[in-house]
């Protein structure tokens, strides 16, 4: 399944890597860094892949495991009182409507 999410893997593993708090104050700042650094085609591809992921019938615990273990994300939305799905939906809005 990870092969169908290559752009999301690049987004999460490159921008939400282990040391992301050294490069940004908030998760929103990381998303904004991505939006200002990547070409529109990459952003659109990641947005489409995120839409596909969110449309899949995945249990919350499995979705959490997938983004952390398979996509390489080191941000835990629980630290900001959000579920993984809520956070991914907010990321999707940002990717779909970049500044």
C-alpha positions in Angstrom: 0.0 0.0 0.0 2.9 2.4 0.7 3.8 2.4 -3.1 0.6 4.2 -3.9 1.5 7.0 -1.5 5.0 8.0 -2.6 4.3 11.7 -2.5 2.9 11.4 1.0 5.9 9.4 2.1 8.1 12.2 0.8 6.0 14.8 2.5 5.9 13.1 5.9 9.3 11.7 6.0 11.0 14.8 4.7 9.1 17.5 6.5 7.8 15.7 9.7 11.1 13.9 10.3 12.5 13.2 13.8 13.9 16.7 14.2 11.1 18.7 12.7 10.7 20.7 15.9 14.1 22.2 15.3 13.0 23.6 12.0 9.5 24.8 12.9 7.5 25.8 15.9 4.2 24.1 15.0 2.9 21.4 12.6 1.2 24.2 10.6 4.6 25.9 10.1 5.9 22.6 8.7 3.0 22.4 6.2 3.6 26.0 5.2 7.3 25.2 4.7 6.3 22.4 2.5 3.9 24.6 0.5 6.6 27.2 0.0 9.4 24.8 -0.9 7.8 22.2 -3.2 6.6 22.6 -6.8 2.8 22.8 -7.3 2.8 19.4 -9.1 4.2 17.7 -6.0 1.8 19.5 -3.7 -1.1 18.5 -5.9 0.1 14.9 -6.0 0.4 14.7 -2.2 -3.1 16.3 -1.9 -4.6 13.6 -4.2 -2.9 10.8 -2.3 -4.1 12.2 1.0 -7.6 12.4 -0.3 -7.3 8.7 -1.3 -6.0 7.8 2.1 -8.8 9.6 3.9 -11.4 8.0 1.7 -10.2 4.5 2.7 -12.1 2.7 5.5 -9.2 2.5 7.9 -9.7 2.2 11.7 -8.3 5.1 13.7 -5.5 3.0 15.2 -4.5 1.6 11.9 -4.4 5.1 10.3 -2.2 6.2 13.1 0.1 3.3 12.7 0.3 3.8 8.9 1.3 7.4 9.0 3.9 6.9 11.8 5.4 3.5 10.8 4.9 3.4 7.0 4.9 7.1 5.9 7.6 8.2 8.4 5.7 10.9 10.2 7.1 12.0 13.6 4.4 14.4 14.6 1.7 13.2 17.0 -1.5 15.3 16.6 -2.6 14.2 20.1 -0.1 16.7 21.4 -2.4 19.4 20.0 -5.6 17.6 21.0 -6.5 16.3 17.6 -7.0 12.8 16.3 -4.8 11.7 13.4 -7.8 11.9 11.1 -8.7 15.4 12.2 -5.1 16.5 11.7 -4.9 14.8 8.2 -8.1 16.5 7.2 -6.7 19.9 8.2 -3.5 19.1 6.3 -5.6 18.2 3.3 -7.3 21.6 3.4 -4.0 23.3 3.4 -2.6 21.2 0.6 -5.8 21.7 -1.5 -5.9 25.4 -0.9 -2.2 26.6 -0.7 -1.6 30.2 0.0 
